[in-house]
Amino acid sequence: MATINVYECYYKASLVVNGDERQGALVMLISTSEEGQIRYEAAVTFFPHRNDEDYAISYDAYFSKVLYEAKGRRSKKREAALLQELQQHIDEIADNAGGKIFWNSPLREARVC
């Protein structure tokens, strides 16, 4: 199995989980390929981010949604289309969890593979 974060970026965010306020979020587009199958999922994990140096990811606030799954392999064209829709999907995931991503406040530069 090969799993790659096609896109990942840290943003300011807001969510309370288990009584702990989360002020950061790692947003990802994840590609997983195995035995001729490809799957893409939008994922977000909220973390405390108590100061500018705090990037300790806590996995009790991880949410994801499968966007595409079929026979095949990675496709730059498909990934570009999924990246265009990523913010919308992440907003839906965050809303369902009771959280919010502040898209205009990235904590680091985005990384795209």
Salt bridges, closest charged atoms under 4 A:
GLU8 OE2 - ARG111 NE 3.28
ASP20 OD2 - ARG22 NE 3.52
ASP20 OD1 - ARG50 NH2 3.06
GLU41 OE2 - ARG39 NH2 3.96
ASP60 OD1 - ARG22 NH1 2.94
GLU79 OE2 - ARG74 NE 2.62
GLU85 OE1 - HIS89 NE2 3.45
GLU92 OE2 - LYS65 NZ 3.21
